[in-house]
Amino acid sequence: MTMSDTPARENTAPTFHDKVYRSGGGIAGGILLLILLFWLCIDAMVRGSGSAPGLAASIMVLGIPLIVAFTLWPQVRAGADRLLVRNPFRTIETRWDGVESLTAALSVELRAGGHKFIVWALPVSLRQRKRANRRAMIATGDRGTLSRTPRPSMFGNSAALDNDGPTQAVADKAVAELNERVEKYRRQLPADAGAPELKVTWTWWLIAPMVAGALAAIVILAVG
């Protein structure tokens, strides 16, 4: 699927170094899930009897791209003049001035070309945001929500420990950096740069084996 306005002409302002945003927890979880899937399915294919080997093979064909799509594949690439967002089943690409808004609430949302997209590569952690906000309050000297006489701890002063670490959640920081690029690009963009183009493409190389694996599993279960 491709949605586009008038094609944009080449321009040279401004340029940035490429930066990639990914979820470290998602990558680690995806690798562990793939290892577990391989172990269980291969064991069933080798030791199983009847329809078990075939069912295990179909589940592997379904499960591998499914895990990859939601854990290893999602990515946000901030390029020289374009933003690329890889979601599980779609890839969104637009020039920086084509970004209408990029916000982080319960999830990171991108608005471009009149459409809204969830950015899977930047998961929002409410717990992380709460801890970051607490550290930010301490860093600015606002201790109104903290006890003036913190309870002693075997690990030392708990308030001092809370002050160590980032004062902004990872997703919030990434969104702030991306929005900064958007604003800078718009300020320096030539007047004759042309209209931005939005490209949305489906990730068929992940979708196709998932559909094939699901259909094969259904057939095997139906036949028995």
C-alpha positions as CSV (number, residue, x, y, z in Angstrom):
1,M,0.0,0.0,0.0
2,T,1.4,3.4,-1.0
3,M,0.0,6.8,-0.1
4,S,1.7,9.8,-1.6
5,D,1.2,13.4,-2.5
6,T,3.2,15.3,-5.1
7,P,6.7,13.7,-5.3
8,A,9.3,15.7,-3.5
9,R,12.3,17.1,-5.3
10,E,15.8,16.6,-4.1
11,N,17.0,19.0,-1.4
12,T,20.1,19.3,0.7
13,A,19.0,21.0,3.9
14,P,19.5,20.0,6.6
15,T,21.5,16.8,7.0
16,F,21.7,14.5,10.1
17,H,23.7,11.5,11.1
18,D,21.6,8.3,10.9
19,K,20.3,7.1,14.3
20,V,18.4,3.9,14.9
21,Y,16.0,3.3,17.8
22,R,15.1,-0.2,18.9
23,S,13.7,-2.0,21.9
24,G,16.5,-3.8,23.7
25,G,14.0,-5.7,25.8
26,G,12.1,-6.8,22.7
27,I,15.2,-8.1,21.0
28,A,16.3,-10.1,24.1
29,G,12.8,-11.5,24.5
30,G,12.6,-12.4,20.8
31,I,15.8,-14.3,20.9
32,L,14.7,-16.3,24.0
33,L,11.3,-17.1,22.4
34,L,13.0,-18.2,19.1
35,I,15.3,-20.5,21.1
36,L,12.3,-22.0,23.0
37,L,10.3,-22.4,19.8
38,F,13.2,-24.2,18.0
39,W,13.8,-26.5,20.9
40,L,10.1,-27.5,21.4
41,C,9.3,-27.9,17.7
42,I,12.4,-29.8,16.7
43,D,12.0,-32.1,19.7
44,A,8.4,-32.8,18.6
45,M,9.5,-33.3,15.0
46,V,12.2,-35.8,16.0
47,R,10.4,-37.7,18.8
48,G,6.7,-37.1,17.9
49,S,4.4,-39.6,16.2
50,G,1.3,-39.4,14.0
51,S,0.5,-35.8,13.1
52,A,2.8,-34.3,15.7
53,P,5.9,-33.7,13.5
54,G,3.8,-32.1,10.8
55,L,2.0,-29.9,13.3
56,A,5.3,-28.9,14.9
57,A,6.7,-28.0,11.5
58,S,3.7,-25.8,10.7
59,I,3.9,-24.1,14.1
60,M,7.5,-23.3,13.5
61,V,6.7,-21.8,10.0
62,L,4.0,-19.7,11.7
63,G,5.9,-18.9,14.9
64,I,9.3,-17.8,13.6
65,P,8.1,-14.9,11.5
66,L,5.5,-14.0,14.1
67,I,8.2,-13.6,16.8
68,V,10.5,-11.8,14.5
69,A,7.8,-9.4,13.4
70,F,7.0,-8.3,16.9
71,T,10.4,-8.4,18.5
72,L,13.4,-8.2,16.2
73,W,12.0,-6.4,13.2
74,P,10.5,-3.2,14.6
75,Q,12.8,-0.2,14.2
76,V,12.8,3.6,13.9
77,R,15.5,5.0,11.6
78,A,16.2,8.7,11.7
79,G,17.9,9.3,8.4
80,A,19.5,12.3,6.8
81,D,16.2,13.7,5.5
82,R,13.7,10.9,6.1
83,L,12.0,9.1,9.0
84,L,11.5,5.3,8.6
85,V,9.4,3.3,11.0
86,R,9.3,-0.5,10.7
87,N,6.3,-2.0,12.4
88,P,5.5,-5.7,12.6
89,F,3.5,-5.8,9.3
90,R,4.0,-2.4,7.7
91,T,6.9,0.0,7.0
92,I,6.2,3.7,7.0
93,E,8.6,6.2,5.4
94,T,8.3,10.0,5.0
95,R,10.4,13.1,4.8
96,W,10.9,14.9,8.1
97,D,8.5,17.7,7.1
98,G,5.9,15.1,6.4
99,V,5.6,14.2,10.1
100,E,2.4,15.9,11.4
101,S,3.0,14.9,15.0
102,L,4.9,12.4,17.0
103,T,3.7,11.9,20.6
104,A,4.3,9.5,23.5
105,A,1.3,8.8,25.8
106,L,0.3,5.2,26.5
107,S,2.1,4.4,23.3
108,V,4.2,6.3,20.7
109,E,2.0,7.6,17.9
110,L,3.0,8.9,14.6
111,R,0.7,11.1,12.4
112,A,1.7,11.6,8.8
113,G,-0.3,12.0,5.6
114,G,-3.5,12.2,7.6
115,H,-3.0,8.7,9.0
116,K,-2.1,7.5,12.5
117,F,0.5,4.8,13.2
118,I,1.6,3.1,16.4
119,V,5.4,3.0,16.7
120,W,6.2,-0.5,17.9
121,A,9.9,0.0,18.2
122,L,9.4,2.6,21.0
123,P,7.3,0.9,23.7
124,V,6.2,3.2,26.6
125,S,7.0,2.0,30.1
126,L,4.8,3.8,32.6
127,R,6.9,2.5,35.5
128,Q,10.1,3.8,33.8
129,R,8.4,7.1,33.2
130,K,7.3,7.4,36.8
131,R,10.8,6.7,38.0
132,A,12.3,9.2,35.5
133,N,9.8,11.9,36.6
134,R,10.8,11.2,40.3
135,R,14.4,11.7,39.5
136,A,13.7,14.9,37.5
137,M,11.8,16.3,40.5
138,I,14.7,15.6,42.8
139,A,17.2,17.0,40.3
140,T,15.2,20.3,40.2
141,G,15.0,20.5,43.9
142,D,11.3,19.8,44.2
143,R,11.1,17.4,47.1
144,G,7.5,18.1,48.0
145,T,6.4,14.5,47.4
146,L,9.4,13.1,49.3
147,S,9.8,12.8,53.1
148,R,12.2,15.3,54.5
149,T,13.6,12.7,56.7
150,P,13.9,9.6,54.6
151,R,13.9,6.3,56.4
152,P,17.4,4.8,56.8
153,S,18.1,1.9,54.5
154,M,20.7,-0.9,54.6
155,F,21.7,0.4,51.1
156,G,22.2,4.0,52.3
157,N,20.1,7.0,51.5
158,S,17.2,5.9,49.3
159,A,16.5,9.4,48.0
160,A,20.1,9.7,46.9
161,L,19.8,6.4,45.0
162,D,16.7,7.5,43.2
163,N,18.6,10.5,41.9
164,D,21.0,8.3,40.0
165,G,19.9,7.6,36.4
166,P,18.1,9.3,33.6
167,T,15.5,12.0,34.3
168,Q,13.5,11.1,31.2
169,A,12.0,7.7,30.0
170,V,13.6,6.1,27.0
171,A,10.5,6.5,24.8
172,D,10.0,10.1,25.9
173,K,13.6,11.0,25.2
174,A,13.5,9.3,21.7
175,V,10.3,11.2,20.8
176,A,11.8,14.5,22.0
177,E,14.9,13.9,19.8
178,L,12.8,13.0,16.8
179,N,10.6,16.0,17.2
180,E,13.7,18.2,17.4
181,R,14.8,16.8,14.1
182,V,11.4,17.6,12.6
183,E,11.4,21.2,13.7
184,K,15.0,21.8,12.6
185,Y,14.3,20.3,9.2
186,R,11.2,22.4,8.7
187,R,13.1,25.6,9.6
188,Q,15.9,24.9,7.1
189,L,13.9,23.3,4.3
190,P,14.0,25.2,1.0
191,A,10.8,26.8,-0.2
192,D,11.0,24.8,-3.5
193,A,11.5,21.4,-1.8
194,G,8.1,20.1,-2.9
195,A,5.4,18.3,-1.0
196,P,6.4,15.4,1.3
197,E,5.6,11.9,0.3
198,L,4.3,9.1,2.5
199,K,5.1,5.5,1.6
200,V,3.5,2.6,3.5
201,T,4.4,-0.9,2.4
202,W,3.4,-4.3,3.8
203,T,6.0,-6.7,5.1
204,W,4.9,-9.6,2.9
205,W,8.0,-11.7,3.6
206,L,6.8,-12.0,7.2
207,I,3.1,-12.2,6.5
208,A,3.2,-14.9,3.8
209,P,4.9,-17.7,5.9
210,M,2.7,-16.8,8.8
211,V,-0.4,-17.4,6.7
212,A,1.0,-20.6,5.2
213,G,1.9,-22.0,8.6
214,A,-1.5,-21.1,10.1
215,L,-3.3,-22.8,7.1
216,A,-1.1,-25.9,7.4
217,A,-1.8,-26.2,11.1
218,I,-5.5,-25.9,10.5
219,V,-5.4,-28.6,7.9
220,I,-3.4,-30.9,10.0
221,L,-5.7,-30.4,13.0
222,A,-8.8,-30.9,10.8
223,V,-7.5,-34.1,9.2
224,G,-6.2,-35.4,12.5
